[in-house]
Amino acid sequence: MNSSRNRFYLTYLGVPLLIALCLFVVFDLTDLDVLISDALYNTTTHQFVMGHNKLFENLTHRWPRIIPNLTGEAAIIGSVLSFAWPRFRAYKHSRLIAWLERVRVAPLLRFLTRHRRDLLFVVVAFSVTTGFIHYFKSHTSVFCPVETTLYGGIEQKREWFENFSLLHEAGKGRCWPGGHASGGFTMLALYFVALRYRWRHAKAVLFFTMTLGFVYGTTRIFQGWHFMSHTPWAGVIVWFSTFFTAMAFYGRARLDPFYNAQHPATAVSVAS
């Protein structure tokens, strides 16, 4: 048991911490962010390569928001409806129940009721993640590239740790970590639901989520609205906030594939 616990925390906490350390050393202690942004900035026109491209803005920033937005809205609606089916009593609502069965809504309501915890987890995980992202944005006051003197703005470029304030807002900057990238990374909540049910495609969900977050964040770099490091930092913060939320909802035994490989009796059925 100790072996599975150690392996679990090493994988789900140790590896992200190592990634955070690497980000800090490779980006925050060097000028790599600036070098990357310099390569995307036209010193003649004083614009980033995609800074004023409306089609690029729609394709990479506005329209993609539909994925996490619809997921969150579906989870909220599902959570509310999950409380509906148990309220129906056969001796009081027999006609209504028969009609719901006939129009095939009853199976959906039963499904939502069985998965109420998962739906509530997604809602809470999205909320917690959003809260953490907004906290770090307001308590670090980092400005975006186009707002800094490096690229025609009036603000000084600072690293997040130079301005960090634990209890108070650090200033008007709201660029670190990447908010748009975090929108894609919030889909990590679905990965932890997949883990709970030992879904064999859980890794595919993880890959899709990480790809979505990096695409969301990287496209903003071409517009001068983020430095490169803002995207992976958003991923790290979302990972920790989602992981601890999942632990609060499910506990390690239901999320730990190493534990369940040794204790198959603890496997959670979809109906639980």
N, C-alpha and C positions, 0 to 999 in steps of 0.2 A: 504493500500500500504506500509506504514512504517513497518507494522508487517511482510509482506512477504519479504521486503528488509532485515530487521534485521535477520530473520530466514535464509535467503539465505546466507548472509555473515557470520553468526555464523556457518553454516554448512560447507561452502566451504573455509572459511578463519580461523574461530575460532578453529574448530576441528584440522586442520593441525598444527596450531600454538601450540595448547595444546600438540599434539603428539611430536612436535619438542622440547618443553620444557621438556617433560618426557624423551625423548632420551638424552637430555643434562644432566639431573639429574641422570638418571639410568645408563647411559654408560660413558659419558664424565667426570663425577665427581667421578667415581668409577673405580675399576679394573675389572669390569665384562667382558669386552672385552678380557682381558688377561686370565682370568679364563676359558673362553670358549675355547680360542685358546690352552691353556695349555692342556685341556682335549683331544684335537685332535692332539697333538704333541707327538711323540714317542721319549723320551729322550735317548733311547738306540741307535736307528738308526739315530737320529737327523733329522727326516723327519716328515712331516704331513701325515696323514693317506692316503690321495689320491694325495700326492704331485707329484708323478712320474708315475701315472697311465694314459697311453695314451688313453685308451678307455674311461675312465671317463672324460678326458680332451675334447675328441671329442664330447661325448654325452652331456656334460653340458656347454661347453664353445664355441667350434667352430661351430658345426652344428646348435645349436639353434639360432644363429645370423640371420639365414635365415628369421625368422619371421619379426622382425623389418626392416631388410634390404629390403625384398621384398615389405613390406608395404610402406616404404619410396619411393622406386623406382616406384611402381605402382602409388603413388600419384603424383610424378613428371611427369611421362608419361601422366597420366590422365589430369593433369593441362595443359600441352602443347596441347594435343588433344582437350581440351575443347574450345580452340580458333579456331579450324579448321571448325566446322560445321557452325558457323555464317558467315564464309567467303564465303561459297557456295551460289550462287544466282541462283534461278531456271532458269532464262532467259539466264544465261551464262553457267551453269554447269548441265543442265537437264539430259544429258546422264550419267554423273558421279554420280549424285544423284540417278538416277534410278538403276545404278549398285550397289551403296552402299546399297540401299534398298533391292536389290535382294540377296546380300550376307550377309544381316542382320548386316551390320556394322553401318548403319545410326542410328538405335535405340540406339546403344552404344554411338555414338557421341552426340546424343541429350541428353542422360542421363548425360554424362560428362559435357556438356554445362550447364545443369540445376544445377549441383552440383559443379560448378567451385569454388565457395567460400569455400566449404568444402574441396575440394582437395588442394586448396592453403593454407587453414588453417593447414592441416596435414603437408604439406611441411614446412611451417613457424614454426609450433610448434616443429617439429623434429629439425629444425635448431636452434631455440632459446634454446631448452632444451640442445642440444649438446654444444652450446656456454656457457651456465651457468655451466654445468658439468666441462668443460675444464677450465673455469675461476676459479672455486673453487679448482680444482686439483692443478693448478699452483700457486694459491695465498694462499694455506695453507701448501703445501710441507709436506704432511704426507707420511711416508714410510710404505710399506706393512710388515706384520709380518715377513716373511722370510728375509726381508732386515734389520731387527732390531737385536740388540745384544741379544734380548730375545730368538731368534730362529736361532742363528748362523750367523747373518748378522753383518754389521759394523755400522749401523745407530742407533741413539737413538730413542726410541718410544716417540712421542709427540702427543698431542691432536691438533685438527685442529685450535682451538682458540689460542693456544700458538704461532703459527707461522703466523697467518693470516695477510696478507698485502693487503690493499685495492687497491692500484694502481700499485704495482710492484710484480713480481714473488717472492715467498718466498723461493724458493730453488728447488732442483731436485726431491723431492718426488712427486709422482703423484697417490697416493692410495685413497685419500678421496675426494669426496664420491665414492662409487662403480661405476665404469664405465660400467661394464658388466650388473650390476643390472639396471642401468639407461636405457640401451638398451631395456630391457623388459618394464620398466615403461613408456617409450615414447609412448607406445600404448594407454596411457591415452587420447591421442588426439581423438581416436575413441569413447571414452566414452562421450566426450563433443559434438561430432557430434551427437551421439545417444540422448543426452539430448536435443539438438536443435530440433530434430524431435519427441520428446516425445516417443521414441521407448520403448516399454514395456520391452525389454530385456536389457535396459541400465545398470541396476545393474549387470547383468550377464557379460557384457563387462567390467565393473569396477572390478568385482571379478577375471575375467580371467587375466586382465592386472596386478593387484596387485600380483596374484599368480605367473605370469610369471616373474615379477621383483624379487620377493623374491626367486624363484627357481634359477634364473640366479645368484643372489648375494650370496645366501647361499652356493651353490656348490663351490664357490671360497674360502670360509672359510675353507673347508676341504683340500684345497690345500695350505693354508697358504698365499694366495694372498690378503686376506682382513680380517679385524676384523669384528665381527658380526654387530656392529653399522653402518658400512659403507653402508650396504644395505638399512635399513630404512631411513637413512639420504639422500640417493640418491632418494628414493621415495618422500620424503618431498620436495626436491629441484625441482624435475620434476613436482610434483603437482603444485607448485606455478608458475613455468614458463609456464606450459600448461594452467593453469587457467587464468592467465592474458592475455595470447595470445588469448584464447577463448573469453574473455571479449572484447578485441579489435576488434575481427572479428564479433561477434554476439551481444554483449550487454547483459545486465542482463535479459531483458524481454524475450529473446528467450531461455535463459538457466535456468531461475528460475522456477521450477515446482510449487512452492508455489504461485508465481505471476500469472501464467497461470491458476491455479486452480480457482483463483478469477476473472480472466479476460479472459475467453475462446475466446473472439473475437480476441485476439492477437496471437492465435495459428498459427504457421507457417506451411503452407502446404509444402509437399515435393517438389512441383514444384516452390516454391518461391525462 
